[in-house]
Amino acid sequence: MTSPIYARPLEMLQTLVRMDTTNPPGNEILCIQYLDSLLQAAGLATTILAKDPNRPNLIARLPGTGEAPRAPVYVDGVKVATLEGPSLVRDFQRIVEDYVARM
């Protein structure tokens, strides 16, 4: 039996690094198929979409819990807020604008 993916990060990283996805031509299909198999084995729903069959995009969906989302926000490595509720997007935008204004 194969161990769960969280128990073998080095093996997964080695597999990914060994894949030749040099651009051009890209040829990311093998990488996408590998990641797709890992995500599906972990129980995530995945979709592969491609305009060019050798350069696909992988979409993975993590089911929600039904609870309101919470988002910790870090600025320069320091936690500055935990956003939640209907104002989450507006509050995040304010944090980004404040940060950019200080630059």
Secondary structure, 3 states (H helix, E strand, C coil): CCCCHHHCHHHHHHHHHHCCCCCCCCCCHHHHHHHHHHHHHCCCEEEEECCCCCCCEEEEECCCCCCCCEEEEEECCEEEEEEECCCHHHHHHHHHHHHHHHC
